Amino acid sequence: MSVTILQGQKYIMNTYSRFPLSLIKGEGVYVYDETGKKYLDMCAGIAVNALGYGHKGLSEALKKQVDELLHISNLYYTPQQVEAARLLVENSPFAKAFFCNSGAEANEAALKLAKKFGKTKSATCNKVVTMEHSFHGRTYGALGATGQMKYQKSFTPMLPGYSYAQYNDFNSLKALVDEDTCAVLLEVIQGEGGIIPGQKEYLQAVEALCKEKNILFMIDEVQTGMGRTGKLFAFENFAIQPDVVTLAKGLGGGVPIGAMLCNEKADVFEPADHASTFGGNPLATTAAAVVLKELLETPLLKQVKKVGNYLEACLKELQREFSCIKEVRGMGLMQGIELTIPVKEVVTLCMEKGMLVVGSGLNVVRFVPPLIISKAEVDEAIDILKKVLSKVN
Ligand SMILES: *Cc1c(COP(=O)(O)O)cnc(C)c1O
């Protein structure tokens, strides 16, 4: 094993079950390990590297920004943060943006916003309903919102005020909502939970309920947002309009950044209510503005839709060939195959054959490649998957 891997095992805290693989370079949709072996990257830093590796526009903008100004406090304005906020607001139903550094933090911001919104209604209106099998991050508030016992069990008690409805089951949600509910938070496609798409009628019913009861409808678009499904925001596929969304993962194309967007009704934060030292700094927001312009001003979103549909069709065809594929689920370039065989084995074999994929939920292999992936590269992925499944099926 390489020095990097051995020293990594020695010095890095054991919070991930890492593969013994050390990556040093990327180009397009490929990454290279220390030995020079090439991998087709269908993981993309877990739905992060939207523009792939070595994107000229992104790297040039970042280099220029590094020379000019890396960081300055949110006590002041910067053109980069204003530009990222403007692009997000002008291309969405939202009125304001708040920047932070990760998905969990974006959700923390949304949860605090929800509590403050609740206070404007009544002193006891502070409960948030989220979903079973959801994932909202590892910080304490976001972990409480995450409806998966496996992530919570070592850290109980959780913060109070959360309850979990069955996803895609409107009555289950309705039974949990009362006058003390300030918000409903959900993903329109559950990502870590196993690529489980929400049903349109369900999501529309949730929106209507929130409107009727004056509850904030909040959507976690940390994984589904930023073009992943072929729309800037995944909620656009369901003809719904939330009050709040959270973003991260793809937003910075690899540079750490998160954001929360809200409409006028939910715009209740005042100075000192919430803050982040690094949030939206000029380097991170430079990256976000480049990614947003690629999505908004080039045919990239159309391509995501087209190539995403193609990936889905190819996976469905594989399903006919391999009985170990129980179901193909997803939207755009966020696809999953539910398997009847161990996912870990498939992920490991894919790696051996030169492709990175990532598990999701209990038994799902997830495909969340860079948004720039081509049909030919999807063919390559399907070829590798075919070889792997022929071995284990
Ligand atoms: C990844 C993810 C998060 C957490 O984001 P971090 O940047 O790891 O904190 C939250 N919500 C969803 C839907 C995610 O996929």
Ligand as a Chemical Component Dictionary entry (heavy atoms), coordinates in Angstrom:
data_LIG
# 
_chem_comp.id                   LIG 
_chem_comp.type                 NON-POLYMER 
_chem_comp.pdbx_formal_charge   0 
_chem_comp.three_letter_code    LIG 
# 
loop_
_chem_comp_atom.comp_id 
_chem_comp_atom.atom_id 
_chem_comp_atom.alt_atom_id 
_chem_comp_atom.type_symbol 
_chem_comp_atom.charge 
_chem_comp_atom.model_Cartn_x 
_chem_comp_atom.model_Cartn_y 
_chem_comp_atom.model_Cartn_z 
_chem_comp_atom.pdbx_ordinal 
LIG C1 C1 C 0 -24.823 15.670 1.368 1  
LIG C2 C2 C 0 -26.136 16.155 1.865 2  
LIG C3 C3 C 0 -26.223 16.975 3.021 3  
LIG C4 C4 C 0 -25.036 17.303 3.857 4  
LIG O1 O1 O 0 -24.104 18.108 3.209 5  
LIG P1 P1 P 0 -22.649 18.323 3.839 6  
LIG O2 O2 O 0 -22.013 19.304 2.906 7  
LIG O3 O3 O 0 -21.979 16.991 3.880 8  
LIG O4 O4 O 0 -22.854 18.888 5.204 9  
LIG C5 C5 C 0 -27.468 17.448 3.379 10 
LIG N1 N1 N 0 -28.569 17.146 2.667 11 
LIG C6 C6 C 0 -28.524 16.378 1.574 12 
LIG C7 C7 C 0 -29.780 16.092 0.813 13 
LIG C8 C8 C 0 -27.308 15.846 1.143 14 
LIG O5 O5 O 0 -27.273 15.046 0.072 15 
# 
loop_
_chem_comp_bond.comp_id 
_chem_comp_bond.atom_id_1 
_chem_comp_bond.atom_id_2 
_chem_comp_bond.value_order 
_chem_comp_bond.pdbx_ordinal 
LIG C1 C2 SING 1  
LIG C2 C3 SING 2  
LIG C2 C8 DOUB 3  
LIG C3 C4 SING 4  
LIG C3 C5 DOUB 5  
LIG C4 O1 SING 6  
LIG O1 P1 SING 7  
LIG P1 O2 DOUB 8  
LIG P1 O3 SING 9  
LIG P1 O4 SING 10 
LIG C5 N1 SING 11 
LIG N1 C6 DOUB 12 
LIG C6 C7 SING 13 
LIG C6 C8 SING 14 
LIG C8 O5 SING 15 
# 
